[in-house]
Amino acid sequence: MNWRLISLTLLNASKNYDEDFPPDYEKLHNKGLAMLRVAVAVRRKLGPEPLDALYTAYGESIWNRPAPQDAGISAEVMSEIATPEHLEAVLEKAGLPTEFSAAAVDSSLDEELLAETESALSRTGKDVGTPIITYQPPDGPSFFGPVISDVPQGAEALKLWDAVLTLTGWPGFAEIKRSRRDRLNLPLLKNMNTS
């Protein structure tokens, strides 16, 4: 797998966060930007191979933590994400030097992130989000998704993947979408109020 990175902060630079997004989205996107900068620094120094472990460690550190007792993602949980301590713990879990955490504030890495964001959008169109996956790279089709609320395991995961590959392999296929989705089934969100 060859990871390319997409920054929602850079993608939405021309938007007014107060008018175009729910509260705190800008903070979330900026935390993502900090984590992406660390990923760029790791890739520049060590190549693309460590990004699988880094991406997994990021996800587990955020979404696989126990749910807070309140009815949602607390401000305390959000304040911990992308801090130097969080980044160092993630890097350590991924088997990487913790010194890479300093890259979180290095805006000189943004040029590379913007170029990769623009490259991804040139393959899919601009009205998508993340993830964007290119199947059979470098010339295969690219699509946003799949976006799922529950992670399948074993045979079910293979069945879903085969279905995605079948759709993306059809030359004229462009989109399949529905707005209503089940609530994300992740440990952090277990106590979230659904009303």
N, C-alpha and C positions, 0 to 999 in steps of 0.2 A: 504494500500500500504506500502510495506517495501522497503525503499530506500537503495540501495547500491551505492557506488560512484566509478567512474572511472576517473583517472587522465591521461589526454593526455600527460602531462609533464613527468610523471613517465613511461608511456607506451612507449614514444619515447626517453627515456634517452640515448639509444645507437646510436641514429641517429644524423647526422650532420645537424642542422637546416639551415645553409647557403646553403647547397647543396640539401637537400631533401624537403624543404618547401618554399613557397612563402615568401617574406619579411614580417617581423613582426609576423610570426606565433609563434615563441618562446615567444615573449612578451605576446601574447594572451593566450598561454597555461599556462604560469606562472601566469597570472591573474586568470585563471581558477583554478590553484592549490591553490592560496590564498583563493579563495571563497570556495573550497572544504575543506580546513583545518578548516574554520569557521564552515562548516556543520558538520564535524567530532566532533568538540568541542561541538556544540549544542547537537548532538545526544548522546555523552558520558554523558553529564550532565543532559539532559532533556528527553532522550529516542527518538525514531524515529518519534513520532507524529508531532513535529514542522517542520519536513523537508518539508512537502507539502507546507506550508505557506512560508518557506524560499526559496524553489526552485521557487515558483511563483513570489515572490518579486524580486529575482535575475533577472528572465526573463523580468518582466515588467520594471525594472529599466534600463535595457540595450536596449531591443528591442521595447518597447512601448513609448519611448521618441519621441518627434517631430523630423522629419528629418532635418538635417542641410541644410543650403542653398547651400552648395557646392555639388559636384557630388558624394559624397560617405560618408563613415564613416570617419569623420575627426580625425586628430591626437588629437584634443582637447577632443572629445568624448572618444576615446580610453584611453587617459591619466587619465580620471576620474574613469574608471572602476577599482574596487578592491583597491581603496585608502581607508584609514581609514574612511574618510567622507562618501564615497559611501557605505562601509560595514555597518557603523553605521546607515545610512538612511534605508538600506535594512532590517537590523535587527529590527529597530523600526517599519517599515511597517509590518513586519511579527509578531509583538507583542512579540519580544524577547529582552532580555537585550543587550544593545549595547556593553557591555564589551567583548562579544564574538569576536568582531572585532580584538582583539589582537592575536587571534589564527592564523591569516593570515600569520604570519611569523614564526610559530612554526613548524619547520621541524620534530619534534618528532612525529607528527601526520602522516607523510608520510608512515611509516611502515604499518599502518592500511589501508591507501589509496592504497598502492601497493598490499597488500593482497587481497583487494576487486577487484582491477583491474585484477589481475591474476585469481581470482575465476570466474569473468565474462567471461574472454577469454577462460577459460577451458570449458565453456559451449557452446561457439559459434565458437571457432577457433580464431586465432590471426589476421586474415586479415579483421577485422571489426573496426568500430568506435563506437561512442555513438549516440543514446541511445541503450543499450541492455536491453531488457525486457524479463523477465521470466513469462510465462503464466502458471497459475495454479501451483504456487510454492508450495513446494520446488522442486518437481520432474518433473514439466511440461517443455515443450520445451523453449529454450531461443533463441532469434533472435536479430540482429541489426536492428533497425528501429521501426516503419515506419518513413521514412524521407519524409517530405512533405513541400511544399513551401507556402501553404496557409492553414490556420486553418479553417476547416469546423465547422459549428455550427448546433445545434439541430439534426434533422433527418439525415442530411448529415453526421454528426460526427458519429452517431450510425451506419449508413450504412458502412462507412469506417472501423470502429472498428470491425463490424461483419465480413467483408471481411478478415481483418487481422487475426482474430481468426479462421476463416475457413481454411486459408492457414497454420497457425502454428499448427493447430490440425491434419493435415495430417502427419502421421509418417515419410514418406519419403521426405517431403518438405525440401529443403535446401536454395534456394535463388531465388529471382526475382529482376531484377535490370535493370536500364537504366541510361545512363550518362547524357543525356540532361534533364534538369529540368527547370521549370519556375523560374524566379527570386523570391527570398523570398518576400512575401507580408507582410512586417512589417513596422510600422510607421517610424522607424529609417532609413529605406532604400528607402523611397518614392522618393527622388530626385536623386537616384543613376543612373549614366549613364549606359545604357545597351549595348552600341556599343563596 
